[in-house]
């Protein structure tokens, strides 16, 4: 092999290595497996509501989660979220917390980020001036998830709601 053939072979090898290292094609991940995992997390969230488990609910969220709700952006700490969920869960009884349509779930090309769009009907009972009130509210929200070493965590939730009915129970 002469000098030029050796250099050509070396440069070809280096070029192939660089092209492979800088490949911008989508990473391969199991889309259906990850979709099922997001759906599983959403089912856990339902059980956290019915079981009034504010700690587990807060643990499903990133430590630096962002909340967009009621016209405001907030950055609650995990402790603030636990307290807020605890206050809410202890003041109501959930009757229904169900999807009204199939959640839309999408992933980034590398499979590290996902978002879900959810529509739910929530029926609950709460006390108001000694009377039991049943309220129905339709919620819609977008949750953004990031996959890390500990699995999927919710990084941001943007939520809106539309009360549909409220009635005093006998």
C-alpha positions in Angstrom: 0.0 0.0 0.0 1.5 3.4 -0.9 1.3 6.5 1.2 -1.7 8.0 -0.7 -3.7 4.9 -0.4 -3.0 4.7 3.3 -4.1 8.4 3.8 -7.2 7.8 1.7 -8.1 4.7 3.7 -7.5 6.6 7.0 -9.5 9.7 5.9 -12.4 7.4 4.7 -12.4 5.7 8.1 -12.4 9.0 10.0 -15.2 10.3 7.7 -17.3 7.3 8.4 -16.7 7.6 12.2 -17.6 11.3 12.1 -20.8 10.8 10.1 -21.8 8.0 12.4 -21.1 10.1 15.5 -23.0 13.1 14.2 -25.9 11.2 12.8 -29.1 13.3 13.3 -31.6 10.6 12.6 -34.2 9.9 15.2 -33.2 7.7 18.0 -34.9 4.3 18.2 -37.2 3.8 21.1 -40.3 1.6 21.6 -43.1 4.1 20.9 -45.9 1.8 22.1 -44.1 0.9 25.3 -43.5 4.5 26.2 -47.1 5.4 25.3 -48.3 2.7 27.6 -46.1 4.0 30.4 -47.6 7.5 30.0 -51.1 6.0 30.2 -50.0 4.0 33.3 -48.9 7.2 35.0 -52.3 8.8 34.1 -54.1 5.8 35.7 -51.9 6.2 38.8 -52.9 9.8 39.0 -56.5 8.8 39.0 -55.9 6.4 41.9 -53.9 9.1 43.8 -57.1 11.3 43.6 -59.4 8.6 44.9 -56.9 7.4 47.5 -56.1 11.0 48.5 -52.4 10.3 48.1 -50.9 13.8 47.8 -47.3 12.6 48.3 -47.4 10.0 45.5 -49.2 12.5 43.3 -46.4 15.1 43.9 -43.7 12.5 43.4 -45.0 11.9 39.8 -43.9 15.5 39.1 -40.4 16.9 38.5 -38.9 18.8 41.4 -39.0 22.0 39.3 -42.4 21.5 37.8 -44.2 24.5 36.3 -47.9 25.0 36.6 -50.1 27.1 34.3 -53.5 27.5 35.8 -56.1 30.3 36.3 -54.2 32.8 34.3 -51.0 32.4 36.2 -47.7 30.6 35.9 -46.3 29.2 39.2 -43.2 27.2 40.2 -44.4 25.4 43.3 -41.9 23.4 45.4 -42.7 19.7 46.0 -43.7 20.6 49.6 -46.1 23.3 48.4 -47.6 20.8 45.9 -48.0 18.2 48.6 -49.7 20.7 50.9 -52.0 22.0 48.1 -53.0 18.5 47.0 -53.5 17.4 50.6 -55.8 20.4 51.2 -57.8 19.7 48.1 -58.0 15.9 48.6 -59.1 16.3 52.2 -61.9 18.7 51.3 -63.6 16.6 48.6 -64.9 13.1 47.8 -64.3 12.0 44.2 -67.2 10.3 42.5 -65.8 10.3 39.0 -62.4 11.3 37.4 -62.6 9.9 33.9 -61.4 10.7 30.4 -64.1 11.9 28.1 -61.9 11.2 25.0 -58.8 9.2 24.3 -55.7 11.1 25.5 -53.4 12.4 22.7 -49.8 11.4 23.4 -46.9 12.6 21.3 -43.1 12.1 21.7 -40.0 14.0 20.7 -37.9 12.2 18.0 -35.4 11.1 20.6 -38.1 9.7 23.0 -36.9 11.9 25.9 -39.9 14.3 26.0 -43.6 13.6 25.6 -46.8 15.5 26.0 -50.3 14.4 26.6 -53.6 16.2 26.0 -56.3 15.1 28.3 -60.0 15.8 28.7 -61.7 14.7 31.9 -65.1 14.9 33.6 -64.6 15.2 37.3 -67.6 14.7 39.7 -67.0 15.3 43.4 -68.8 16.1 46.6 -67.8 18.7 49.1 -69.3 20.4 52.1 -70.5 24.0 51.9 -72.2 25.6 54.9 -73.1 22.1 56.3 -74.7 21.1 53.0 -73.3 18.4 50.7 -72.8 19.7 47.2 -72.1 17.6 44.1 -70.2 19.4 41.4 -69.3 18.3 37.9 -66.4 20.0 36.0 -64.9 19.3 32.6 -61.1 19.7 32.6 -58.7 19.9 29.7 -54.9 20.0 30.2 -51.6 19.5 28.5 -48.9 17.7 30.6 -45.3 17.8 29.4 -43.2 14.8 30.5 -39.4 14.3 30.5 -37.8 10.9 30.8 -34.8 10.6 33.1 -33.1 7.9 35.1 -36.1 7.7 37.4 -38.6 7.3 34.5 -41.1 9.8 33.2 -41.8 12.9 35.4 -44.3 15.7 34.7 -42.4 19.0 34.1 -45.3 21.3 33.2 -49.1 21.2 33.3 -51.3 23.8 31.6 -54.8 23.3 32.8 -58.3 24.8 32.2 -61.7 23.9 33.4 -65.4 24.5 32.7 -67.8 23.9 35.6 -70.9 22.2 34.1 -73.2 21.6 37.1 -73.5 22.0 40.8 -76.4 20.7 43.0 -77.2 20.3 46.7 -77.6 16.7 47.7 -80.4 15.6 50.0 
